[in-house]
Amino acid sequence: MGRTPWYPLFSQKIAISQGVYEGGYAVNAVRYPSEEYMTSWYLTTDLYDGNVQSLMVVHYYHVAFNRPDLLKYLALPFGFRFYVSATEIEVWYDDNVANI
């Protein structure tokens, strides 16, 4: 995709919904520009109710150890989205996200 990877630090935080740690659910992800202490990633599953208050903010290393299958996507820079399920993988750049 011609973009320089931007790897999160283990000490940074990431916002996730229920079902991300557990696996077995498709994951929708988006990387918005954010504060330096955050990875800027928001990962949700079908269990997400659309209420931002219901998201858990956890250290990135928890996601790295619980979902190593997602690591290769989490180096994508701001503006990227991805969708991963048992049968499908989609990765795309979203100008609307990158320019927030």
VEXFILUM-533756 format. One line per field, with one value per residue (C-alpha): residue in three letters; x, y, z; residue number from 1. Coordinates in Angstrom, 1 decimal, m for minus. Each point is the difference from the previous one (the first is absolute). Layout:
% VEXFILUM-533756
code	[ALA_...] .
px	[X_...] .
py	[Y_...] .
pz	[Z_...] .
pos	[NUM_...] .
//
This chain:
% VEXFILUM-533756
code	[MET_GLY_ARG_THR_PRO_TRP_TYR_PRO_LEU_PHE_SER_GLN_LYS_ILE_ALA_ILE_SER_GLN_GLY_VAL_TYR_GLU_GLY_GLY_TYR_ALA_VAL_ASN_ALA_VAL_ARG_TYR_PRO_SER_GLU_GLU_TYR_MET_THR_SER_TRP_TYR_LEU_THR_THR_ASP_LEU_TYR_ASP_GLY_ASN_VAL_GLN_SER_LEU_MET_VAL_VAL_HIS_TYR_TYR_HIS_VAL_ALA_PHE_ASN_ARG_PRO_ASP_LEU_LEU_LYS_TYR_LEU_ALA_LEU_PRO_PHE_GLY_PHE_ARG_PHE_TYR_VAL_SER_ALA_THR_GLU_ILE_GLU_VAL_TRP_TYR_ASP_ASP_ASN_VAL_ALA_ASN_ILE] .
px	[0.0_3.0_m0.2_2.6_m1.0_m0.7_0.4_m1.8_2.1_m1.0_m0.4_m2.6_m3.7_m2.6_m3.8_m1.8_m3.6_m1.1_0.9_3.4_2.0_m2.2_0.3_m2.7_m1.4_0.8_2.0_m0.6_2.9_0.8_3.0_m0.8_2.6_0.1_2.0_3.6_m0.8_m2.6_0.7_m2.8_m1.7_m3.6_m0.9_m3.6_m2.0_m3.7_m0.4_0.7_m3.2_1.2_0.4_3.6_m0.3_m0.2_3.5_2.8_3.3_2.8_3.7_1.0_2.0_m3.3_m1.3_3.4_0.0_m3.7_m0.3_3.4_m2.0_m0.7_3.5_0.9_m2.9_0.7_3.1_m2.2_0.2_m2.8_m2.9_0.0_m2.8_m0.1_m2.6_1.1_m2.4_0.5_m0.6_0.8_2.7_m0.3_2.4_m0.6_0.9_m2.7_0.7_m2.8_1.7_3.5_m1.2_m1.7] .
py	[0.0_2.2_1.3_0.0_m2.3_1.7_m2.6_0.5_m0.1_m2.6_2.8_1.7_m0.5_m1.3_0.1_m3.3_m1.3_m3.2_m3.0_1.2_m1.9_m3.1_m0.5_m1.8_3.4_2.0_3.1_3.5_2.3_3.7_2.1_3.6_2.7_0.3_0.8_m1.4_m2.4_m1.8_m2.3_1.8_m3.4_m0.7_m3.7_m1.1_m3.2_m0.7_0.3_3.7_2.0_3.3_1.6_1.3_m0.2_m3.8_m0.3_m1.2_1.9_m2.6_m0.2_m1.0_m3.0_m1.6_0.0_m1.1_m3.1_m0.8_0.6_m0.5_m0.6_3.8_1.2_0.3_2.4_2.2_1.5_1.7_3.8_2.5_m0.1_m3.8_m2.4_m3.7_m2.8_m3.5_m3.0_m3.7_0.2_3.5_2.6_3.6_2.9_3.5_3.6_2.5_3.7_1.0_m1.6_1.2_3.6_0.3] .
pz	[0.0_m0.1_3.6_2.7_2.9_3.3_2.7_3.4_3.2_2.6_2.5_m2.1_0.4_m2.4_0.1_m0.4_0.3_1.5_m2.1_m1.2_2.7_m0.2_m3.8_m2.0_m1.1_m3.1_0.9_m1.6_0.6_m0.7_0.8_0.8_0.8_3.8_3.1_0.2_2.8_m2.2_m3.0_m1.7_m0.8_0.8_m0.3_0.1_m0.5_m0.6_3.8_m0.2_0.6_m1.5_3.4_0.2_3.8_m0.2_m1.5_2.2_m0.1_0.6_m0.6_m3.5_1.3_1.3_m3.5_m1.4_2.3_m0.4_m3.7_m1.7_m3.3_m0.1_0.6_m3.7_m0.6_3.0_m1.6_m2.6_0.3_0.8_m2.4_m0.5_0.8_0.0_0.3_1.0_0.3_m0.2_m3.8_m1.0_0.3_m1.4_0.5_m1.4_0.4_1.0_m0.8_2.3_3.0_m0.9_m0.2_3.4] .
pos	[1_2_3_4_5_6_7_8_9_10_11_12_13_14_15_16_17_18_19_20_21_22_23_24_25_26_27_28_29_30_31_32_33_34_35_36_37_38_39_40_41_42_43_44_45_46_47_48_49_50_51_52_53_54_55_56_57_58_59_60_61_62_63_64_65_66_67_68_69_70_71_72_73_74_75_76_77_78_79_80_81_82_83_84_85_86_87_88_89_90_91_92_93_94_95_96_97_98_99_100] .
//
